[in-house]
Amino acid sequence: MTTGQPGQPGTPGQVGPRKLTPQEEARLAQMKQQFQQRKALSEKLGRIKKRIGVYSGKGGVGKTTVAVNLAVTLAQEGGNVGLFDCDIDCPNVTRVLRVSEGPTHENEVFYPPQAFGVKVMSMAFFQSNEEEAIIWRGPMIHNAINQFLQNTEWGDLDWLVCDLPPGTSDAPLTVMQTLNLDGFVIVATPQELAVLDAKRSINMVKKMKLNVLGVVENFSGDLFGSGAGEDLAAETGVPFLGRVAMRREYVNANKPPVLVLDAIADEYQEITKNLRRVIGVG
């Protein structure tokens, strides 16, 4: 009775490997496709020198504003910079940058538009009405983020600044696991609850065995106080990158405030100087 060649699975009367079932063939095809996607994404991201996540466990701390002004400052300093709005539910980067023209596309590849020297990609480009709520469950958000990553042609970048969604659940987790970020800039404000949520963000990043590049204190000044961000950095053992004061120039600005007021530009130049030192870039 023939049971197959030595070292090969078989059934009586069968010579050679067992034929795969349709389910197994489908699973194998899916694994090959995922491998090719990861390979293509790795090659694409390999053209980006540094990938920075701007993150906070709490919404409303000015994370998007920090991400936009950080990206514009890096561009003003001579870098080739991209800004990826990873907040699928509530994308706001295009509003802060006052970008209305969406990406061009060819053969399912998106070429991001540029504003103030920064290439921009956001879910907001694909909303017919920016006031609509995007009500998606985790898997749909996961797929959207992956599609943006795979289909966007950033070209050669010195920096990709990623504005992450708030919280510690599926959406930021997807970005953390997919983008292979060099580290995270944590945004906090002086209020007690914002500091607590920022601390949760730091602990999440550390649990993922990723780098916390430092803390930025936003909304600093007489109204909310000052110094909580620096205290948080000292308590958690991460660098303090700088603080950003609350100013009227942030209200209804027609362009990023770093381009409006020298004092704001100075604050962000201090942040980028400290960021470069922490990440080891001249």
Number of C-alpha atoms within 10 A of each C-alpha: 7 10 14 17 12 9 8 11 14 17 13 9 9 14 15 14 13 12 10 10 9 9 9 11 12 12 12 13 12 12 12 12 12 12 12 12 14 14 12 14 18 15 11 18 22 13 13 18 14 19 21 26 26 24 31 31 26 23 14 12 23 16 24 25 19 21 25 27 21 22 28 29 25 22 19 18 11 11 16 21 26 30 26 24 26 28 23 21 17 17 21 21 24 21 13 18 21 14 17 12 12 19 18 11 13 7 6 10 14 19 19 23 18 18 17 15 18 25 23 26 27 23 23 22 17 10 13 8 9 15 8 10 10 14 11 11 11 13 12 13 20 19 12 15 23 17 11 18 21 19 17 19 16 24 15 15 18 16 20 24 27 27 28 27 27 21 19 18 12 15 23 23 17 18 21 18 11 16 18 15 18 15 19 25 27 27 28 34 27 23 16 12 12 21 23 15 20 26 21 17 24 28 15 17 20 12 9 12 9 17 17 24 25 25 31 26 27 24 21 22 15 9 9 14 13 20 13 21 28 21 15 22 20 13 10 13 11 18 19 22 25 21 25 22 16 15 14 9 15 16 8 9 13 13 18 22 23 22 14 14 12 11 14 21 21 14 16 25 19 16 22 19 15 18 21 13 13 15 14 8 10 6
